[in-house]
Amino acid sequence: MPEPLNASTPIEFLKGIGPKRAEALAEDLAIQTCGDLLFHLPFRYEDRTRFHRVSETVPGPVQVQLRGTIRKLKEVQQKRGQRLEAEFVDEHGDALPLVWFKGAKWVARNLPIGQPCVLWGRISDYKGGRNMAHPEVLTLQEARAASALHPVYGSTERLGRFGLNSNGIGKAVQRLIAQLRELHGPEWMAETLPDGILAHRGLPRLATAMEQVHQPADVQAERLGRFRLKFEEFLFLQLLLVQHRNRQTTALPGPAFAEVGEQFNRFYSERIPFELTEAQKRVIREIREDTRNGTHMNRLLQGDVGSGKTMVALLTALLAVDNGCQACIMAPTEILAQQHLASFREMLGDLPVRVELLTGSVKAADRKPILAGLAEGAVHLLVGTHAVLEPKVIFHRLGLVVIDEQHRFGVAQRARLWAKADIPPHILVMTATPIPRTLSMTVYGDLDVSVIDELPPGRKPIRTVHRTDAQRLAVFGFMRDQIAEGRQVYVVYPLIEESAQLDHKDLMDGYESLTRHFPAPDHRISIVHGRMKPEDKDAEMQRFASGKTQIMVATTVIEVGVNVPNASVMVIESAERFGLSQLHQLRGRVGRGGNQSFCVLMSGKELGKEARRRLETMCRTQDGFEIAEVDLELRGPGDLMGTKQSGVLDLKVADLVKDRALLEDARDLARRVLREDPELDAPKHALLRTGVDRLRASRPDWSRIA
């Protein structure tokens, strides 16, 4: 056994655990060390201050506490194993049958037969009377030592068979704390925060905080202890992220965009057909400040669909071109890349800026002059898909990379793009998927964040309504009216990865229904789904974009893609099966022209609580950030960001949804500390440096990948 017992000691060496229980704890709860056990915190507490009489108890879901003696123990053979029966008599002489259906032998060995004890459990109906199944049993000594607020721990059925249900885990924690206190005294856990921060924030020391959470004297003590643990977790995370960002922007070189040159100024004054919003101007100033001094920019640009991110990207590209650099804008789909190319060439007009497109479908003969132009520096701006990552794509002087809808590109892909320059190019990451502030401070905490939080003038809010299947004919009538006015309509069906066949059936059934209600030749319908060949998919999208078809029936492949200003209606079938973020993205496909646009959310009549809230939120607001906050609250950060970000969101104590204010407080403190001491070299920050180094060693390296 490692000596002495400490937080890094393997859990099997804790008294009462052993190899088999240790293996089960590791597999079921990821508890491998004594430290892991200490951080397996109670998820709720039970008030154990009141004792009941057996005679006053009634069957039901409420748990009760009884004091008395267990006697008349007997094992009864069943078809599968044995059950254990006993009789409990309280201090007033009233009896209550007890029963255990699992773990009978283990329970029998550990019951304090004939000794005063305390029971905790639910009363059930039993043969016209009452009993208590699987009660928690404590000796009087254990009950007196236990807190009035009794901790309840997460467990599993398998661990319960090992005696490690909530109560068993609680006893293991108490044994561990007692052993550590005996070995190391009151400071049985090494302190991790400097005295100055503890005093300034009024926080308990780490050992005290752990005792307050696992053995709370009262509600206030438990809250204070848990607050300290949450604050520490957030503080070290923010110190790590802010320090990384500071190092990247001060130590890592980037191309110096020292001047605002001719192409930028001519485009800004002569070619932009509308006044930029104040939000766009603010973001451009932030980018200008980032890129002027030869240090590296790593910036996240958030903004709803249609807020003008693409214009900001083009202006930034012109800033690069004016300073002798090339720019690359990477889009997730071929049709979106083609869309960017067409709009850039149209906006730039006769300006001497060469823009080229590189996608998988560009033929070898057309590709050759593009690659030569890139290598020579004659191509100033490259728009492309994953094809720009190929080894043959060599830039003369790549100075800026813009990644559109960044969550659709993997880490390795972005790193390959970075490697195409001697000096790391500036990175502008764009997303139309609004990210809640708390997530942007954690997942993207080492990026500077810009937000375009207003839409261009003249854009009309999209009217969003919820309709059920019973109202389908009325919805068809509304679609017919819009088409008669010259508008176009999207009808989108859900995509469920586990059942591509079912998706296809839903889509085809919907398509056949629409062809009956909207017959040719008066109406023409396009259809797009994931099982089509890319060229067929693009052809159908182009038919719709050019106005040759009035209705586009699709799965979610159109979530990011074609821009059709004339499309004014988005009908989302089975809307209850979509997440909020996806509903918001789909709605953003309409409302891109000057006409009033509509989003119709179709669902069945019966809706679950969460589905109803999602649809109500969509009908109530178009604020992407408000929608993102509701999405975070409903789905949690892990589901919202996906498994790729699990290393970033691995919080043991704090909760990004409930502890937002605490996260911002920790972020502010991290910034102040690092302004004073960027590398945490000062003696008073030694503990902070140790904690940050430990955290850095345990996390994935997100540097150099935007």
TIZA-226955 format. One record per residue (C-alpha): residue in three letters; z, y, x. Coordinates in steps of 0.05 Angstrom, whole numbers, plus 5000, padded with zeros to 4 digits. Example, Ala and Ser with C-alpha at 12.3 -4.5 7.8 and 13.67 -1.06 7.14 Angstrom:
BEGIN
Ala515649105246Ser514349795273
This chain:
BEGIN
Met500050005000Pro498350705026Glu504651095046Pro507351525018Leu505251504945Asn500952114930Ala495152354886Ser489951974926Thr493651304923Pro489450774887Ile492150664817Glu493249914828Phe499150074874Leu502950434818Lys508649994792Gly506549624729Ile499049694740Gly496249184790Pro488948994804Lys486848754734Arg489549364697Ala486849814752Glu479949524742Ala480249634667Leu482750354676Ala477050504725Glu471750214679Asp474150494613Leu477151164632Ala474651294704Ile481951284727Gln481851034799Thr487451414834Cys494351674816Gly491352364814Asp486252134762Leu491951874720Leu495652544724Phe489352904701His488452434642Leu492052934598Pro494652834528Phe489653044475Arg495153184423Tyr502653154412Glu507052864358Asp513453194335Arg519052684347Thr524953124326Arg526252804257Phe528752104240His527451794172Arg531151264132Val527250644114Ser529050754041Glu525651444039Thr519051234072Val512651134032Pro505950804052Gly500751294077Pro497351604138Val503352014161Gln507251704218Val514851664214Gln520451564264Leu526051064251Arg532450884289Gly535750194285Thr535149474312Ile529748934315Arg531648214299Lys528947554272Leu522847514318Lys517746974301Glu510746774324Val505846544270Gln499646134287Gln493046424260Lys485846184262Arg484846634322Gly491046694366Gln497946864340Arg501247434303Leu508247664315Glu513147824259Ala519948144263Glu525048494219Phe527649194233Val534149444203Asp535750184205Glu542650504215His543750484140Gly542449744133Asp535549794102Ala530549284127Leu523049364142Pro518248794163Leu514348914228Val507948564248Trp503348534309Phe496448204303Lys494448304376Gly497848194442Ala503447784409Lys505947454474Trp506148114513Val509648474456Ala514747914448Arg516647944522Asn517748694519Leu521448814453Pro528749024459Ile531248494411Gly538348634384Gln538849304420Pro538749994388Cys531650254390Val526850764360Leu520350594322Trp514351044310Gly508650844264Arg505450844195Ile508250504133Ser503450024098Asp503449654031Tyr505148924042Lys505948393986Gly508748893937Gly513249193990Arg512449564056Asn511649394129Met509749734195Ala504049444237His503849534312Pro509550044316Glu510950404381Val517850174405Leu522550554452Thr529550384475Leu534650924459Gln534751114533Glu527151194534Ala527351594469Arg532752064496Ala528752174560Ala522252294522Ser520152984500Ala520953204428Leu513453344433His510952644445Pro504252624483Val498452214456Tyr493351954507Gly486251714499Ser485650964508Thr481050384489Glu481849724452Arg481249324518Leu486549754552Gly491049634491Arg490648884504Phe493449034574Gly499149434544Leu495750084563Asn495050394495Ser497251124488Asn504550934495Gly503150484555Ile499151014591Gly504751514576Lys509951054607Ala505450974669Val504951724676Gln512451814670Arg513651274723Leu508751614769Ile511852304761Ala518852014772Gln516751654836Leu513152264863Arg519052714848Glu523752214882Leu519252194944His517252924950Gly522453324911Pro520953884861Glu514354044897Trp511953334884Met504753584878Ala502154014934Glu500954724909Thr493654934905Leu493955674886Pro496656244930Asp503456534911Gly500157214899Ile495756944843Leu501356544812Ala505957144811His500657634786Arg498457174730Gly505456914713Leu503256194725Pro507855604738Arg507055204802Leu502554584799Ala508154064795Thr511654454740Ala505154544702Met503953794704Glu510953654678Gln510054164623Val503653814599His506153094605Gln513453224587Pro513553864546Ala520254144525Asp516854544470Val510054814448Gln510555444491Ala511855044555Glu505954574541Arg501255164529Leu503455514593Gly502554884635Arg495754724606Phe493555454614Arg495155424689Leu491054784698Lys485155074660Phe485355724698Glu485455364765Glu479554924745Phe475455524724Leu477555944785Phe475355434837Leu468755314800Gln467356064798Leu469456164871Leu464455624891Leu458755904849Val459856634865Gln460656484940His454256074939Arg450456634904Asn453257164952Arg451156745012Gln444256634984Thr443057374969Thr445957645034Ala444657105086Leu438256775061Pro432057175077Gly426657335027Pro420157725031Ala421458475030Phe417858814972Ala419159495003Glu414359914962Val411859984892Gly404359994907Glu397760174876Gln396559554833Phe403459594801Asn402860334788Arg395760304761Phe397459724715Tyr403860054691Ser400560724676Glu393560514654Arg393459794629Ile399859664588Pro397759794516Phe404759914490Glu411460224512Leu416059724546Thr422759614513Glu428959884547Ala431159164560Gln424559014597Lys425359654639Arg432459464657Val430458764679Ile424759044722Arg429659524756Glu434358934770Ile428558534800Arg426259134841Glu433259204870Asp433658464887Thr427058444924Arg426659094963Asn431258945023Gly428858275050Thr434357845020His432957274973Met432557354897Asn434756794852Arg434757064782Leu434956754712Leu431257144658Gln433256984587Gly429857244525Asp427756994457Val420556784443Gly416357424439Ser421357874475Gly416558034532Lys418557584590Thr411257454609Met410058204618Val416058234665Ala413357644704Leu406557974712Leu409658634736Thr413858244786Ala407657884810Leu404158554821Leu410158784861Ala409158174906Val401558304912Asp402659034932Asn407058794989Gly401958305018Cys404757674983Gln402057174933Ala405356974868Cys405456314831Ile407156244757Met408655524737Ala408255324663Pro410454664632Thr404054524593Glu396554614607Ile395355004544Leu400955494561Ala398155574631Gln391255714602Gln394456214554His397756574612Leu391256594651Ala387356894593Ser392557424578Phe393457614651Arg385957704663Glu385258104599Met391158554616Leu389158664689Gly381958834670Asp378259134730Leu384359164777Pro382658804843Val387558244831Arg384657534833Val388057064784Glu386456314784Leu388555704744Leu390455034774Thr391954454727Gly390653704727Ser384153794688Val380954294737Lys375053904767Ala374453794842Ala368454254848Asp372154824815Arg378554674853Lys375454744922Pro374355504922Ile381255604890Leu384755224945Ala380755594998Gly382456264966Leu389856084965Ala389855885039Glu386056525059Gly390256985015Ala384257174971Val387656894909His393357364892Leu396357024831Leu396156274816Val397756024746Gly398755274740Thr402454664718His405354094761Ala398554094797Val400854684840Leu405954214873Glu400553774905Pro400553764982Lys393454034984Val395754684951Ile397255135011Phe398955875004His397356415055Arg403856785041Leu407556574979Gly412657104961Leu414456984888Val415256374844Val416056464769Ile418255834732Asp416955874657Glu421455444612Gln425155204674His428954634639Arg422354254635Phe421754194711Gly425953734753Val429953934814Ala425453564863Gln419153894834Arg422054594843Ala424254434914Arg417154224932Leu414554904908Trp419855264949Ala417654885012Lys410655195009Ala412955825045Asp415855975114Ile420656485084Pro423556245017Pro419756584961His423656994910Ile425156574848Leu424756834777Val426856294727Met424956444654Thr427456114591Ala426556244517Thr432155764503Pro438156224496Ile443956004539Pro451056184517Arg454656644565Thr459756114583Leu454355624602Ser450456134642Met456756264682Thr457555534699Val450755184698Tyr447355804727Gly453356124759Asp449956184826Leu443956564796Asp443857294776Val442557334701Ser438057824665Val437357854589Ile431858154547Asp435958264484Glu431058654441Leu424158514412Pro418158974419Pro417659514365Gly413659324304Arg415758594303Lys418158394233Pro424057914226Ile421957224205Arg424557044135Thr427856364138Val429455944077His432155244063Arg428554814012Thr429754093990Asp424553553976Ala425153703901Gln422154393915Arg416254123955Leu410854313904Ala413355033904Val412955033980Phe405754773977Gly404055333928Phe406955843977Met402855544034Arg396555583991Asp397956323976Gln398756484050Ile392356114069Ala388656494014Glu390857144048Gly387756894113Arg394056634147Gln395355964181Val401055464174Tyr404854984220Val407954354190Val412554004241Tyr415653314238Pro421653084279Leu420952684343Ile426152144354Glu425251814421Glu428151144399Ser422851054345Ala416051314365Gln412850844313Leu417051144258Asp415251854281His407951674277Lys408751394207Asp412552014183Leu407152454213Met401352054183Asp404652014115Gly405552774116Tyr398352874139Glu395652444082Ser399952814032Leu397453484057Thr390153274054Arg391153093981His394253763964Phe389754174010Pro382953824004Ala376653994045Pro372354384047Asp376854954025His382254744074Arg381854424143Ile387654094178Ser389053964252Ile393853414275Val397453354341His402552844365Gly405152534430Arg400851904426Met394352284430Lys390452364495Pro391853044528Glu384553274520Asp384553094446Lys391253454437Asp388654074471Ala382254064430Glu386154034364Met390654604387Gln384555024406Arg381454894338Phe387655174305Ala388355754354Ser381055954341Gly382155944265Lys377555354251Thr383454984217Gln388555294171Ile394254784177Met397054474241Val400853824228Ala404753654290Thr410853354322Thr415053784369Val409553804421Ile408054514395Glu415154754410Val412455064475Gly405055194474Val399755534433Asn400356264415Val397056404347Pro398757104322Asn395356944255Ala400156364240Ser405256634191Val408756014163Met412755474199Val414854884155Ile419754424189Glu420353744156Ser426953364159Ala430053994190Glu436953674189Arg434653204244Phe433353774293Gly438254124338Leu439354874330Ser435955054395Gln429654664376Leu429554974306His429955664338Gln424355494387Leu419855234332Arg421055844288Gly418856274348Arg411755984341Val410656464282Gly412157214277Arg407757364336Gly402957824299Gly403758424254Asn404358034189Gln410757814154Ser412257104175Phe416456554144Cys420255934166Val421555394113Leu426854874131Met425654244089Ser431153714081Gly433853194034Lys439053383982Glu444953044017Leu446953384082Gly452653264130Lys457453824148Glu454253974216Ala447053934190Arg448854424134Arg451854904184Arg445654874228Leu441055034170Glu445655584144Thr445855894214Met438255894218Cys437656234150Arg443056754168Thr440956994236Gln435157054286Asp439657244344Gly438256694395Phe444756794431Glu448956744368Ile445056114351Ala446355844421Glu453855964414Val453955574348Asp449855024381Leu454854984438Glu460654944389Leu457354384349Arg454453964405Gly458754114466Pro456154324535Gly454153624559Asp449553494500Leu446854204502Met444754184575Gly443053444580Thr445352924631Lys441753264689Gln447253794689Ser453153324682Gly455353464754Val455954204736Leu459754104671Asp464753584694Leu470953954672Lys477353544667Val481954044632Ala478354674609Asp473654714549Leu467555174553Val467655274478Lys475055424467Asp476655754533Arg471156274539Ala475756864552Leu479456474606Leu472856314641Glu470957054643Asp477857224670Ala476956704726Arg469956964741Asp472657674748Leu478157454795Ala473357034837Arg468857644846Arg474658094867Val477357584916Leu470457474948Arg468958214953Glu475258284995Asp474457635034Pro467357335028Glu468756695067Leu476156615046Asp478256675119Ala484657075106Pro491156675113Lys493156865042His486856525016Ala487555875056Leu489255464994Leu483155754957Arg478655575015Thr481354865016Gly480154794941Val473155074944Asp471254625003Arg473954014966Leu469954194903Arg463654324942Ala464053644975Ser464653304907Arg458853644871Pro451253604875Asp447754114919Trp444054584873Ser442055064928Arg434655214943Ile432354964875Ala433155554828
